[in-house]
Amino acid sequence: MPEAIKKISLIVILGVLSILAILLYFSFNPERGLLFPKCPFNTYLGIYCSGCGSQRAIHDLLHLRIGEAISHNLMLLPALFVIGQHLATKLGIVKRESLLNYRYSPLIILSVVLLFMVFRNIKAFPFEYLAP
Amino acid sequence: MENNSNMPPKPDNYLVWAILSTIFCCIATGIASIIYASKVNEAYARGEYEEAQKASKNAKMWALIGAGFSLLIWIIYFAIFGFAILGGMANAGSY
C-alpha cells in the first residue's frame, strides 16, 4: 500500500505545482520584467541551450499564440506532444505504444537535442530562426 | 526485445523527466538523464538486467537532481527578486 500512497501523493504534488506554474506563466509575460529566472547557461556562457525560450514559449502557448511559441522554442511543442502521448498511453486513453518506449527513443531524443542546440547558435540564414 | 521472454520487465528509464529537464531547466542534468535512459534500454536489450537496473537508478538520480535544481533556482530567484517585485507592484498601484 505505501507504494500506492507514494504514487498518489507524487501525482497530487505535481498536479498542484503544474497548476501554479500554469497560472504564473499565464498571468506574467517572461519577456518583460525580472520575475522569471534567466537561463544561467545563456547568461554565463552566451550560448543558447535547448531549453532557452521555453518560458516565453509557454506564456505564448497559454495565450494560444502558437506562431510566437514556435519562434521562441521550436522544440517545446513536439516535446509536450511526446510527453502528452506518453501520459495518454499510461492512463490507457491511447491504446498504442508510447513513443518513449522504443529502444532507440533516448538516443533519437539525445541527437535531436544536441543538433537543435548546435543549430540555434549558428548566426546565419536558416538557423537564426531557431534562436529564442 | 525478442529473446528476453524470461526477463523481468524493463526498469523505468525516466525519459519523461529527462525531456522535462532539458526543456525547462538544465541541459546538463537533462543530457545525463537521457544518456542513462538509453543505457537502460541498451543493457536491457542485451539481456543484462542488473546493468539496466543500475542505469535506471542513475537515470532516476539525475532526474531528481534536475527537478531539485530547477526548484532551487526558482526558490532562490523568488527569495531575491520576488518580494522586491511584489513590493514594486503594490507601490505602482498606489500612484
Backbone of each chain as ProteinMPNN parsed JSONL, in Angstrom:
{"seq_chain_A": "MPEAIKKISLIVILGVLSILAILLYFSFNPERGLLFPKCPFNTYLGIYCSGCGSQRAIHDLLHLRIGEAISHNLMLLPALFVIGQHLATKLGIVKRESLLNYRYSPLIILSVVLLFMVFRNIKAFPFEYLAP", "coords_chain_A": {"N_chain_A": [[0.811, -1.229, 0.0], [1.911, 1.359, 0.832], [3.404, 2.048, -1.412], [1.474, 2.733, -3.29], [0.366, 4.946, -2.034], [2.523, 6.652, -2.038], [2.758, 7.075, -4.766], [0.326, 8.336, -5.375], [0.529, 10.658, -3.813], [2.694, 11.845, -5.035], [1.618, 12.385, -7.557], [-0.373, 14.204, -6.832], [1.148, 16.327, -5.75], [2.682, 17.066, -8.004], [0.601, 17.785, -9.678], [-0.516, 20.036, -8.35], [1.702, 21.765, -8.385], [1.999, 22.057, -11.161], [-0.367, 23.354, -11.835], [-0.089, 25.766, -10.432], [2.196, 26.72, -11.756], [1.198, 27.008, -14.342], [-0.737, 29.022, -13.949], [0.95, 31.099, -13.141], [2.614, 31.443, -15.412], [0.721, 32.082, -17.21], [-0.281, 34.53, -16.35], [1.877, 36.319, -16.221], [4.198, 37.91, -18.37], [7.111, 36.535, -19.48], [8.82, 37.902, -21.065], [8.979, 40.475, -20.3], [10.285, 42.262, -17.56], [11.616, 41.133, -14.372], [10.769, 38.887, -13.216], [11.043, 36.222, -13.954], [13.393, 33.558, -13.882], [16.484, 33.913, -15.582], [18.046, 32.007, -18.148], [20.739, 30.342, -16.852], [22.793, 29.224, -18.247], [22.835, 30.587, -20.663], [23.277, 33.153, -19.692], [25.835, 33.056, -18.523], [27.511, 31.689, -20.3], [26.792, 32.541, -22.773], [25.602, 31.029, -24.69], [22.899, 29.622, -26.48], [20.84, 27.263, -25.033], [19.075, 24.11, -25.349], [16.754, 24.551, -24.009], [16.309, 27.237, -23.874], [14.172, 30.033, -24.12], [11.904, 28.631, -23.603], [10.282, 29.406, -21.486], [9.121, 31.822, -22.363], [7.868, 30.743, -24.556], [5.986, 29.072, -23.369], [4.337, 30.937, -22.132], [3.313, 32.24, -24.419], [2.041, 30.093, -25.613], [0.038, 29.499, -23.762], [-1.527, 31.651, -24.202], [-2.439, 31.025, -26.613], [-0.891, 31.769, -28.788], [0.461, 30.368, -31.136], [2.344, 30.586, -33.191], [4.229, 32.457, -32.228], [5.124, 31.061, -30.036], [6.432, 28.932, -31.269], [8.459, 30.357, -32.498], [9.979, 31.142, -30.348], [10.817, 28.783, -29.122], [11.354, 26.054, -30.869], [11.273, 23.383, -30.222], [9.645, 22.968, -28.075], [6.848, 22.462, -28.441], [6.781, 19.907, -29.893], [8.023, 18.378, -27.861], [6.204, 18.588, -25.749], [4.089, 17.318, -26.958], [5.052, 14.683, -27.252], [5.406, 13.96, -24.574], [2.792, 14.224, -23.69], [1.54, 12.243, -25.229], [2.785, 10.006, -24.173], [1.855, 10.07, -21.494], [-0.834, 9.714, -22.032], [-0.89, 7.118, -23.068], [-0.101, 5.786, -20.794], [-2.204, 6.249, -19.071], [-4.08, 4.858, -20.368], [-5.681, 6.039, -22.247], [-4.878, 6.257, -24.853], [-4.409, 3.631, -27.041], [-1.891, 2.724, -27.954], [1.611, 1.98, -28.406], [3.77, 3.796, -26.27], [5.572, 6.599, -27.482], [7.939, 6.956, -26.234], [8.829, 4.544, -25.435], [10.256, 3.002, -27.17], [13.217, 1.25, -28.206], [15.265, 2.899, -29.253], [14.465, 5.43, -28.616], [15.598, 7.166, -26.519], [18.155, 7.706, -27.606], [17.54, 8.904, -30.045], [16.224, 11.182, -29.138], [18.301, 12.371, -27.741], [20.071, 13.002, -29.869], [18.488, 14.78, -31.312], [18.183, 16.867, -29.457], [20.857, 17.721, -29.127], [21.579, 18.448, -31.766], [19.699, 20.465, -32.23], [20.534, 22.316, -30.353], [23.063, 22.994, -31.332], [22.399, 24.017, -33.869], [20.779, 26.231, -33.271], [22.499, 28.078, -32.376], [23.911, 28.987, -34.491], [24.637, 31.779, -36.304], [23.381, 32.415, -38.87], [21.661, 32.396, -42.062], [19.295, 30.132, -42.4], [19.245, 29.183, -39.877], [19.092, 31.123, -37.924], [16.511, 31.561, -37.273], [15.937, 29.693, -35.402], [16.922, 30.558, -33.033], [16.153, 31.73, -29.727]], "CA_chain_A": [[0.0, 0.0, 0.0], [2.674, 2.619, 0.842], [3.812, 2.364, -2.785], [0.351, 3.428, -3.924], [0.229, 6.262, -1.405], [3.635, 7.442, -2.551], [2.442, 7.431, -6.139], [-0.771, 9.304, -5.388], [0.974, 11.96, -3.309], [3.546, 12.435, -6.065], [0.742, 12.929, -8.601], [-1.042, 15.397, -6.295], [2.132, 17.411, -5.659], [2.993, 17.512, -9.36], [-0.582, 18.458, -10.207], [-0.621, 21.364, -7.744], [2.799, 22.581, -8.904], [1.768, 22.437, -12.555], [-1.432, 24.367, -11.914], [0.525, 27.031, -10.012], [3.088, 27.18, -12.813], [0.381, 27.46, -15.476], [-1.302, 30.325, -13.576], [2.034, 32.077, -13.136], [3.081, 31.72, -16.77], [-0.361, 32.708, -17.957], [-0.512, 35.91, -15.935], [3.005, 37.224, -16.415], [4.958, 37.69, -19.594], [8.532, 36.438, -19.135], [9.623, 38.783, -21.904], [9.143, 41.736, -19.587], [10.466, 42.201, -16.121], [12.649, 40.302, -13.757], [10.122, 37.862, -12.412], [11.397, 34.853, -14.305], [14.837, 33.341, -13.919], [17.101, 33.812, -16.904], [18.805, 30.776, -18.312], [22.117, 30.579, -16.395], [23.666, 28.768, -19.323], [22.952, 31.686, -21.61], [23.824, 34.323, -19.016], [27.269, 32.964, -18.242], [28.295, 31.176, -21.425], [26.391, 33.199, -24.005], [25.137, 30.039, -25.667], [21.509, 29.221, -26.296], [20.699, 25.818, -24.879], [17.846, 23.612, -25.967], [15.581, 24.984, -23.253], [16.159, 28.692, -23.897], [12.961, 30.488, -24.783], [10.723, 27.82, -23.301], [9.375, 30.142, -20.602], [8.332, 32.711, -23.221], [7.028, 29.904, -25.41], [4.833, 28.608, -22.586], [3.435, 32.077, -21.989], [2.623, 32.422, -25.7], [1.177, 28.931, -25.831], [-1.13, 29.624, -22.891], [-2.383, 32.658, -24.818], [-2.759, 30.48, -27.929], [-0.099, 32.346, -29.88], [1.28, 29.223, -31.499], [3.47, 31.026, -34.019], [5.264, 33.058, -31.382], [5.694, 29.988, -29.209], [7.386, 28.208, -32.11], [9.633, 31.181, -32.763], [10.822, 31.192, -29.153], [11.444, 27.474, -28.934], [10.735, 25.129, -31.816], [11.194, 22.019, -29.712], [8.731, 22.85, -26.936], [5.6, 21.792, -28.825], [6.995, 18.467, -30.07], [8.322, 17.737, -26.578], [4.956, 18.462, -24.996], [3.282, 16.296, -27.631], [5.581, 13.356, -26.92], [5.102, 13.685, -23.168], [1.348, 14.032, -23.615], [1.219, 10.917, -25.782], [3.264, 9.033, -23.199], [0.911, 10.034, -20.374], [-2.108, 9.168, -22.515], [-0.789, 5.663, -23.14], [-0.027, 5.27, -19.432], [-3.539, 6.296, -18.472], [-4.967, 3.992, -21.125], [-6.541, 6.791, -23.173], [-4.413, 5.883, -26.186], [-4.067, 2.207, -26.968], [-0.713, 2.405, -28.748], [2.863, 2.011, -27.655], [4.271, 5.148, -26.05], [6.715, 6.933, -28.34], [9.163, 6.952, -25.437], [9.17, 3.193, -25.007], [11.06, 2.28, -28.145], [14.593, 1.072, -27.767], [16.158, 3.991, -29.625], [13.899, 6.741, -28.275], [16.517, 8.081, -25.841], [19.241, 8.139, -28.488], [16.989, 9.85, -31.02], [15.987, 12.443, -28.429], [19.608, 12.969, -27.465], [20.623, 13.639, -31.056], [17.671, 15.949, -31.653], [18.509, 17.942, -28.524], [22.198, 18.258, -29.394], [21.549, 19.146, -33.055], [18.916, 21.688, -32.038], [21.363, 23.249, -29.613], [24.111, 23.49, -32.222], [21.813, 24.809, -34.953], [20.195, 27.509, -32.877], [23.582, 29.022, -32.072], [24.527, 29.433, -35.734], [24.021, 33.066, -36.634], [23.32, 32.563, -40.321], [20.285, 32.408, -42.545], [18.061, 29.456, -41.964], [19.347, 28.773, -38.479], [18.836, 32.187, -36.954], [15.115, 31.468, -36.838], [15.841, 28.76, -34.281], [17.328, 31.215, -31.792], [14.965, 32.163, -28.985]], "C_chain_A": [[0.843, 1.276, 0.0], [3.129, 3.035, -0.556], [2.726, 3.174, -3.492], [0.193, 4.833, -3.355], [1.31, 7.204, -1.906], [3.308, 7.975, -3.95], [1.379, 8.52, -6.186], [-0.29, 10.659, -4.9], [1.889, 12.641, -4.315], [2.692, 13.093, -7.145], [0.071, 14.209, -8.111], [-0.072, 16.577, -6.263], [2.446, 17.966, -7.046], [1.817, 18.27, -9.966], [-0.685, 19.883, -9.685], [0.467, 22.284, -8.3], [2.537, 22.996, -10.347], [0.677, 23.482, -12.677], [-0.895, 25.733, -11.506], [1.392, 27.596, -11.13], [2.282, 27.716, -13.988], [-0.218, 28.834, -15.176], [-0.239, 31.416, -13.672], [2.433, 32.465, -14.557], [1.979, 32.294, -17.639], [-0.423, 34.192, -17.635], [0.649, 36.836, -16.244], [3.739, 36.88, -17.693], [6.444, 37.667, -19.268], [9.41, 37.358, -19.977], [9.887, 40.116, -21.204], [9.457, 41.447, -18.125], [11.43, 41.129, -15.659], [12.079, 39.042, -13.142], [10.648, 36.465, -12.69], [12.906, 34.677, -14.391], [15.34, 33.27, -15.358], [17.894, 32.512, -16.954], [20.257, 31.017, -17.899], [23.138, 30.204, -17.469], [23.926, 29.903, -20.311], [23.62, 32.89, -20.957], [25.343, 34.233, -18.893], [28.091, 32.504, -19.429], [27.933, 31.843, -22.751], [25.928, 32.245, -25.093], [23.661, 29.771, -25.406], [21.454, 27.714, -26.112], [19.341, 25.398, -25.445], [16.595, 24.11, -25.249], [15.348, 26.479, -23.303], [14.909, 29.08, -24.674], [11.728, 29.696, -24.378], [9.76, 28.537, -22.36], [8.486, 31.079, -21.41], [7.373, 31.903, -24.079], [5.802, 29.407, -24.654], [3.823, 29.737, -22.425], [2.628, 32.281, -23.274], [1.624, 31.307, -25.953], [-0.1, 29.045, -25.008], [-2.067, 30.719, -23.391], [-2.697, 32.295, -26.257], [-2.049, 31.179, -29.076], [0.926, 31.302, -30.324], [2.538, 29.652, -32.257], [4.597, 31.591, -33.179], [5.932, 32.013, -30.504], [6.745, 29.236, -30.01], [8.635, 29.041, -32.343], [10.542, 31.28, -31.541], [11.522, 29.868, -28.894], [10.713, 26.435, -29.776], [10.458, 23.77, -31.206], [10.168, 21.855, -28.599], [7.464, 22.079, -27.305], [5.782, 20.304, -29.071], [7.259, 17.751, -28.751], [7.046, 17.542, -25.773], [4.065, 17.396, -25.618], [3.737, 14.898, -27.229], [5.244, 12.989, -25.48], [3.609, 13.431, -22.988], [0.943, 12.653, -24.109], [1.619, 9.829, -24.8], [2.277, 8.904, -22.03], [-0.408, 9.4, -20.801], [-2.041, 7.645, -22.628], [-0.758, 5.063, -21.736], [-1.394, 5.232, -18.775], [-4.526, 5.432, -19.237], [-5.903, 4.717, -22.064], [-6.187, 6.417, -24.61], [-3.925, 4.434, -26.115], [-2.869, 1.851, -27.853], [0.513, 2.43, -27.839], [3.291, 3.474, -27.464], [5.504, 5.382, -26.917], [8.028, 6.858, -27.572], [9.617, 5.549, -25.082], [10.006, 2.413, -26.013], [12.514, 2.261, -27.715], [15.46, 2.299, -28.066], [15.593, 5.375, -29.314], [14.9, 7.651, -27.568], [17.623, 8.588, -26.754], [18.745, 9.139, -29.521], [16.779, 11.203, -30.354], [17.299, 13.149, -28.141], [20.166, 13.664, -28.71], [19.807, 14.858, -31.463], [18.045, 17.132, -30.761], [19.856, 18.571, -28.876], [22.228, 19.019, -30.716], [20.825, 20.479, -32.934], [19.775, 22.752, -31.367], [22.466, 23.822, -30.493], [23.504, 24.45, -33.245], [21.339, 26.172, -34.469], [21.26, 28.528, -32.466], [24.295, 29.513, -33.317], [23.832, 30.719, -36.167], [24.042, 33.289, -38.143], [21.941, 32.136, -40.784], [19.281, 31.389, -42.007], [18.053, 29.201, -40.463], [18.953, 29.86, -37.499], [17.375, 32.181, -36.491], [14.946, 30.547, -35.644], [16.23, 29.413, -32.953], [16.09, 31.712, -31.05], [14.753, 33.658, -29.142]], "O_chain_A": [[0.536, 2.2, -0.753], [3.229, 4.225, -0.854], [3.004, 4.151, -4.189], [-0.077, 5.787, -4.085], [1.065, 8.382, -2.165], [3.542, 9.141, -4.27], [1.501, 9.495, -6.927], [-0.637, 11.691, -5.475], [1.874, 13.866, -4.444], [2.985, 14.2, -7.597], [-0.049, 15.18, -8.858], [-0.41, 17.683, -6.686], [2.473, 19.18, -7.246], [1.999, 19.262, -10.672], [-0.909, 20.822, -10.448], [0.198, 23.434, -8.646], [2.81, 24.134, -10.729], [0.764, 24.388, -13.506], [-1.198, 26.741, -12.145], [1.34, 28.79, -11.423], [2.627, 28.746, -14.566], [-0.214, 29.715, -16.037], [-0.481, 32.5, -14.203], [2.573, 33.645, -14.876], [2.244, 32.913, -18.669], [-0.596, 35.02, -18.529], [0.438, 38.02, -16.503], [3.883, 35.711, -18.053], [6.989, 38.677, -18.822], [10.581, 37.577, -19.664], [10.879, 40.793, -21.476], [8.942, 40.493, -17.542], [11.97, 40.345, -16.441], [12.819, 38.219, -12.605], [10.699, 35.621, -11.795], [13.611, 35.542, -14.909], [14.717, 32.66, -16.227], [18.347, 31.998, -15.932], [20.944, 31.819, -18.532], [24.208, 30.805, -17.568], [25.056, 30.147, -20.734], [24.432, 33.57, -21.585], [26.051, 35.212, -19.13], [29.254, 32.886, -19.558], [28.668, 31.73, -23.731], [25.868, 32.606, -26.269], [23.226, 29.702, -24.257], [21.967, 26.968, -26.946], [18.573, 26.218, -25.947], [15.502, 24.092, -25.815], [14.315, 26.959, -22.836], [14.624, 28.534, -25.739], [10.616, 30.049, -24.769], [8.552, 28.309, -22.423], [7.276, 31.145, -21.198], [6.23, 32.3, -24.307], [4.709, 29.326, -25.216], [2.617, 29.533, -22.562], [1.413, 32.471, -23.227], [0.516, 31.537, -26.438], [-1.188, 28.728, -25.49], [-3.252, 30.729, -23.057], [-3.161, 33.131, -27.032], [-2.541, 31.187, -30.204], [2.095, 31.349, -29.939], [3.637, 29.157, -32.006], [5.766, 31.259, -33.377], [7.137, 32.065, -30.255], [7.823, 28.934, -29.498], [9.744, 28.507, -32.383], [11.748, 31.48, -31.684], [12.686, 29.84, -28.494], [9.611, 25.999, -29.444], [9.524, 23.079, -31.614], [9.849, 20.73, -28.214], [7.05, 21.166, -26.59], [5.027, 19.5, -28.525], [6.774, 16.639, -28.542], [6.821, 16.482, -25.188], [3.373, 16.662, -24.913], [2.919, 14.036, -26.908], [4.849, 11.859, -25.193], [3.206, 12.543, -22.237], [0.115, 11.978, -23.497], [0.895, 8.852, -24.611], [1.911, 7.8, -21.625], [-1.024, 8.649, -20.044], [-3.014, 6.956, -22.322], [-1.304, 3.986, -21.498], [-1.711, 4.311, -18.022], [-5.674, 5.28, -18.821], [-6.817, 4.111, -22.624], [-7.06, 6.278, -25.467], [-3.135, 4.068, -25.244], [-2.846, 0.771, -28.442], [0.453, 2.84, -26.68], [3.186, 4.284, -28.385], [6.356, 4.507, -27.072], [9.097, 6.715, -28.166], [10.681, 5.376, -24.488], [10.42, 1.287, -25.737], [12.98, 3.124, -26.971], [16.287, 2.696, -27.245], [16.178, 6.384, -29.706], [15.051, 8.805, -27.967], [17.993, 9.76, -26.693], [19.437, 10.105, -29.841], [17.109, 12.243, -30.924], [17.405, 14.368, -28.278], [20.674, 14.782, -28.623], [20.366, 15.86, -31.909], [18.205, 18.255, -31.239], [19.986, 19.794, -28.921], [22.818, 20.096, -30.802], [21.275, 21.494, -33.466], [19.755, 23.922, -31.748], [22.771, 25.012, -30.408], [24.017, 25.548, -33.465], [21.484, 27.165, -35.182], [20.954, 29.699, -32.238], [25.185, 30.359, -33.23], [22.618, 30.754, -36.37], [24.65, 34.243, -38.629], [21.152, 31.588, -40.014], [18.449, 31.778, -41.188], [16.997, 29.025, -39.855], [18.531, 29.572, -36.379], [17.05, 32.733, -35.439], [13.932, 30.606, -34.949], [15.913, 28.894, -31.882], [15.094, 32.075, -31.675], [13.801, 34.208, -28.588]]}, "seq_chain_B": "MENNSNMPPKPDNYLVWAILSTIFCCIATGIASIIYASKVNEAYARGEYEEAQKASKNAKMWALIGAGFSLLIWIIYFAIFGFAILGGMANAGSY", "coords_chain_B": {"N_chain_B": [[13.594, -6.671, -28.438], [13.494, -9.573, -28.347], [14.508, -11.996, -27.418], [14.096, -12.08, -24.684], [12.126, -13.392, -23.116], [12.029, -14.545, -20.671], [12.861, -12.585, -19.005], [12.665, -10.172, -16.331], [10.317, -7.365, -16.31], [11.243, -4.352, -18.164], [13.321, -2.043, -16.454], [12.309, 1.213, -15.303], [13.074, 3.998, -17.387], [12.903, 6.693, -17.029], [12.539, 8.666, -18.96], [10.735, 10.698, -19.544], [11.17, 12.55, -17.521], [13.727, 13.277, -18.126], [13.353, 14.63, -20.543], [11.717, 16.742, -19.713], [13.508, 18.01, -18.053], [15.484, 18.832, -19.846], [14.077, 20.683, -21.462], [12.975, 22.527, -19.681], [14.782, 23.18, -17.758], [17.732, 22.338, -17.097], [20.289, 21.839, -19.174], [22.482, 20.21, -18.736], [21.907, 18.301, -16.65], [19.724, 17.205, -17.867], [20.76, 16.013, -20.207], [22.462, 14.127, -19.074], [20.513, 12.523, -17.858], [19.176, 11.58, -20.15], [21.166, 10.087, -21.366], [21.57, 8.036, -19.491], [19.053, 6.936, -19.63], [19.091, 5.822, -22.188], [21.063, 3.989, -21.764], [19.767, 2.224, -20.039], [17.905, 1.083, -21.817], [19.625, -0.097, -23.731], [21.19, -1.91, -22.234], [19.187, -3.57, -21.299], [18.193, -4.579, -23.671], [20.356, -6.085, -24.442], [20.114, -8.055, -22.65], [21.189, -7.753, -20.179], [20.186, -7.568, -17.24], [20.781, -6.612, -14.645], [22.597, -4.592, -15.083], [20.973, -2.853, -16.5], [19.231, -2.17, -14.48], [20.896, -0.777, -12.791], [21.563, 1.42, -14.38], [19.049, 2.498, -14.548], [18.672, 3.37, -11.939], [20.579, 5.4, -11.862], [19.536, 7.083, -13.828], [17.202, 7.868, -12.566], [18.282, 9.219, -10.413], [19.535, 11.41, -11.695], [17.318, 12.59, -12.788], [16.012, 13.421, -10.48], [17.946, 15.195, -9.508], [17.867, 17.146, -11.49], [15.194, 18.06, -11.231], [15.228, 18.93, -8.573], [17.19, 20.902, -8.719], [16.056, 22.784, -10.464], [13.865, 23.566, -8.981], [15.185, 24.672, -6.821], [16.521, 26.842, -8.039], [14.303, 28.366, -8.705], [13.263, 28.924, -6.151], [15.369, 30.33, -4.908], [15.523, 32.435, -6.675], [13.047, 33.669, -6.348], [13.264, 34.346, -3.683], [15.173, 36.319, -3.794], [14.355, 38.198, -5.804], [11.601, 38.132, -5.912], [10.076, 39.275, -3.761], [10.786, 41.93, -3.89], [9.75, 42.594, -6.361], [7.014, 42.105, -6.027], [6.556, 43.977, -4.066], [7.126, 46.296, -5.506], [5.072, 46.207, -7.359], [2.881, 46.575, -5.682], [3.348, 49.159, -4.822], [3.246, 50.533, -7.242], [0.587, 50.434, -7.762], [-0.436, 52.377, -6.143], [-0.057, 54.858, -7.134]], "CA_chain_B": [[13.223, -7.421, -27.249], [12.982, -10.832, -28.877], [14.925, -13.2, -26.706], [14.073, -11.989, -23.229], [10.8, -13.725, -22.613], [12.119, -14.911, -19.26], [13.424, -11.475, -18.237], [11.695, -9.304, -15.665], [10.031, -6.195, -17.153], [12.33, -3.377, -18.251], [13.257, -0.997, -15.435], [11.923, 2.539, -15.804], [14.241, 4.786, -17.788], [12.657, 8.083, -16.612], [12.805, 9.536, -20.108], [9.894, 11.895, -19.467], [11.85, 13.518, -16.653], [14.887, 13.766, -18.867], [12.897, 15.629, -21.518], [11.275, 17.921, -18.967], [14.646, 18.744, -17.537], [16.196, 19.538, -20.927], [13.4, 21.871, -21.991], [12.591, 23.536, -18.701], [15.76, 23.532, -16.744], [19.181, 22.316, -17.136], [20.732, 20.997, -20.26], [23.464, 19.223, -18.272], [21.251, 17.176, -15.98], [18.843, 16.584, -18.846], [21.521, 15.123, -21.084], [22.875, 12.982, -18.259], [19.341, 11.65, -17.732], [18.884, 10.908, -21.429], [22.198, 9.072, -21.609], [21.279, 6.87, -18.659], [17.84, 6.292, -20.157], [19.451, 4.956, -23.313], [21.816, 2.869, -21.196], [18.779, 1.26, -19.554], [17.363, 0.351, -22.964], [20.64, -0.922, -24.392], [21.537, -3.042, -21.369], [18.052, -4.486, -21.253], [18.115, -5.26, -24.971], [21.423, -7.088, -24.459], [19.783, -9.08, -21.677], [21.896, -7.531, -18.912], [19.146, -6.951, -16.424], [21.322, -5.861, -13.499], [23.182, -3.374, -15.657], [19.838, -1.98, -16.812], [18.702, -1.651, -13.224], [21.856, 0.223, -12.302], [21.371, 2.616, -15.2], [17.761, 3.068, -14.167], [18.885, 4.121, -10.69], [21.278, 6.637, -12.206], [18.597, 7.946, -14.545], [16.314, 8.433, -11.567], [19.049, 10.183, -9.631], [19.719, 12.639, -12.469], [16.001, 13.227, -12.906], [15.77, 14.121, -9.218], [18.854, 16.337, -9.425], [17.321, 18.179, -12.377], [13.979, 18.632, -10.641], [15.619, 19.654, -7.375], [17.957, 22.074, -9.102], [15.182, 23.831, -11.004], [13.081, 24.073, -7.859], [16.09, 25.502, -6.041], [16.708, 28.105, -8.754], [13.08, 29.143, -8.562], [13.113, 29.414, -4.776], [16.371, 31.376, -4.69], [15.16, 33.576, -7.505], [11.943, 34.386, -5.708], [13.717, 34.932, -2.419], [15.932, 37.535, -4.08], [13.649, 39.216, -6.578], [10.137, 38.034, -5.817], [9.447, 40.216, -2.837], [11.018, 43.267, -4.408], [8.829, 42.834, -7.471], [5.66, 42.214, -5.485], [6.51, 45.281, -3.409], [7.065, 47.298, -6.56], [3.729, 46.174, -7.93], [1.958, 47.167, -4.721], [3.584, 50.601, -4.852], [2.81, 51.069, -8.516], [-0.859, 50.562, -7.718], [-0.896, 53.479, -5.311], [0.157, 56.168, -7.761]], "C_chain_B": [[12.681, -8.793, -27.656], [13.26, -11.971, -27.912], [14.856, -13.075, -25.182], [12.705, -12.306, -22.674], [10.849, -14.089, -21.137], [12.731, -13.802, -18.409], [12.323, -10.742, -17.495], [11.433, -8.072, -16.548], [11.136, -5.158, -17.086], [12.211, -2.342, -17.14], [12.938, 0.358, -16.083], [13.158, 3.31, -16.247], [14.051, 6.29, -17.561], [12.888, 9.079, -17.74], [11.954, 10.804, -20.087], [10.583, 12.973, -18.646], [13.054, 14.109, -17.358], [14.469, 14.862, -19.84], [12.475, 16.899, -20.8], [12.475, 18.727, -18.506], [15.433, 19.424, -18.658], [15.431, 20.746, -21.429], [13.113, 22.92, -20.932], [13.713, 23.932, -17.764], [17.159, 23.465, -17.279], [19.626, 21.323, -18.176], [21.666, 19.896, -19.754], [22.785, 18.031, -17.613], [20.332, 16.45, -16.953], [19.594, 15.597, -19.711], [22.038, 13.912, -20.316], [21.707, 11.996, -18.114], [19.09, 10.878, -19.02], [19.9, 9.807, -21.681], [21.938, 7.833, -20.754], [20.017, 6.159, -19.119], [18.199, 5.363, -21.308], [20.286, 3.778, -22.84], [20.871, 1.797, -20.669], [18.293, 0.405, -20.721], [18.385, -0.595, -23.575], [20.985, -2.145, -23.539], [20.408, -4.067, -21.346], [17.947, -5.27, -22.561], [19.198, -6.323, -25.085], [21.142, -8.216, -23.479], [20.51, -8.909, -20.358], [20.977, -6.782, -17.955], [19.724, -6.101, -15.306], [21.926, -4.538, -13.934], [22.071, -2.353, -15.926], [19.285, -1.356, -15.536], [19.601, -0.564, -12.64], [21.671, 1.532, -13.058], [20.062, 3.303, -14.845], [17.887, 3.894, -12.896], [19.579, 5.448, -10.971], [20.363, 7.614, -12.93], [17.668, 8.63, -13.56], [17.032, 9.52, -10.768], [19.187, 11.501, -10.397], [18.4, 13.369, -12.682], [15.706, 14.027, -11.64], [16.677, 15.333, -9.075], [18.321, 17.489, -10.287], [16.121, 18.868, -11.759], [14.336, 19.469, -9.421], [16.314, 20.958, -7.707], [17.032, 23.173, -9.624], [14.308, 24.42, -9.905], [13.919, 25.053, -7.037], [16.298, 26.862, -6.713], [15.488, 28.989, -8.569], [12.972, 29.747, -7.168], [14.1, 30.54, -4.507], [15.971, 32.634, -5.441], [14.055, 34.389, -6.854], [12.375, 35.032, -4.416], [14.437, 36.254, -2.686], [15.052, 38.596, -4.734], [12.145, 39.27, -6.304], [9.516, 39.109, -4.958], [9.619, 41.641, -3.321], [9.994, 43.58, -5.499], [7.398, 42.987, -6.971], [5.488, 43.56, -4.784], [6.36, 46.396, -4.424], [5.68, 47.37, -7.169], [2.73, 46.857, -6.992], [2.102, 48.685, -4.732], [3.015, 51.221, -6.121], [1.298, 51.294, -8.499], [-1.319, 51.817, -6.982], [-0.65, 54.847, -5.939], [-1.147, 56.738, -8.281]], "O_chain_B": [[11.54, -9.131, -27.341], [12.393, -12.794, -27.62], [15.476, -13.861, -24.465], [12.181, -11.562, -21.846], [9.852, -13.966, -20.427], [13.079, -14.02, -17.248], [11.184, -10.687, -17.959], [12.232, -7.767, -17.434], [11.873, -5.077, -16.104], [11.124, -1.815, -16.902], [13.258, 0.602, -17.246], [14.181, 3.284, -15.563], [14.947, 7.076, -17.869], [13.369, 10.189, -17.515], [12.389, 11.858, -20.553], [10.588, 14.148, -19.014], [13.362, 15.291, -17.206], [15.136, 15.891, -19.955], [12.827, 18.003, -21.218], [12.472, 19.957, -18.556], [15.997, 20.495, -18.438], [16.048, 21.747, -21.794], [13.016, 24.103, -21.259], [13.599, 24.927, -17.048], [17.687, 24.426, -17.839], [19.373, 20.123, -18.07], [21.651, 18.78, -20.274], [23.053, 16.884, -17.97], [20.176, 15.231, -16.879], [19.133, 14.477, -19.931], [22.051, 12.8, -20.842], [21.892, 10.785, -18.233], [18.826, 9.676, -18.992], [19.55, 8.724, -22.151], [22.069, 6.707, -21.236], [19.912, 4.936, -19.017], [17.68, 4.251, -21.401], [20.236, 2.697, -23.428], [21.13, 0.604, -20.827], [18.266, -0.823, -20.64], [18.072, -1.741, -23.899], [21.064, -3.266, -24.043], [20.647, -5.274, -21.371], [17.653, -6.465, -22.561], [18.999, -7.345, -25.742], [21.849, -9.224, -23.472], [20.468, -9.796, -19.506], [20.986, -5.554, -17.873], [19.234, -5.004, -15.037], [21.793, -3.514, -13.263], [22.205, -1.166, -15.627], [18.921, -0.18, -15.507], [19.132, 0.426, -12.078], [21.626, 2.609, -12.463], [19.972, 4.531, -14.841], [17.3, 4.969, -12.776], [19.225, 6.483, -10.405], [20.403, 8.819, -12.682], [17.375, 9.819, -13.69], [16.478, 10.582, -10.486], [18.985, 12.577, -9.832], [18.359, 14.598, -12.75], [15.217, 15.155, -11.704], [16.25, 16.378, -8.584], [18.325, 18.648, -9.87], [16.028, 20.096, -11.756], [13.822, 20.574, -9.243], [16.073, 21.987, -7.075], [17.193, 24.343, -9.28], [14.039, 25.621, -9.893], [13.443, 26.107, -6.615], [16.259, 27.901, -6.054], [15.601, 30.188, -8.313], [12.635, 30.921, -7.012], [13.735, 31.576, -3.951], [16.065, 33.746, -4.922], [14.105, 35.618, -6.808], [11.923, 36.126, -4.077], [14.325, 37.196, -1.901], [15.004, 39.741, -4.284], [11.508, 40.314, -6.447], [8.56, 39.772, -5.358], [8.716, 42.466, -3.183], [9.445, 44.681, -5.557], [6.66, 43.866, -7.416], [4.441, 44.201, -4.88], [5.573, 47.323, -4.237], [5.172, 48.453, -7.461], [1.857, 47.607, -7.429], [1.111, 49.412, -4.66], [2.391, 52.282, -6.09], [0.79, 52.218, -9.133], [-2.448, 52.272, -7.165], [-0.991, 55.875, -5.354], [-1.163, 57.835, -8.84]]}, "name": "protein", "num_of_chains": 2, "seq": "MPEAIKKISLIVILGVLSILAILLYFSFNPERGLLFPKCPFNTYLGIYCSGCGSQRAIHDLLHLRIGEAISHNLMLLPALFVIGQHLATKLGIVKRESLLNYRYSPLIILSVVLLFMVFRNIKAFPFEYLAPMENNSNMPPKPDNYLVWAILSTIFCCIATGIASIIYASKVNEAYARGEYEEAQKASKNAKMWALIGAGFSLLIWIIYFAIFGFAILGGMANAGSY"}
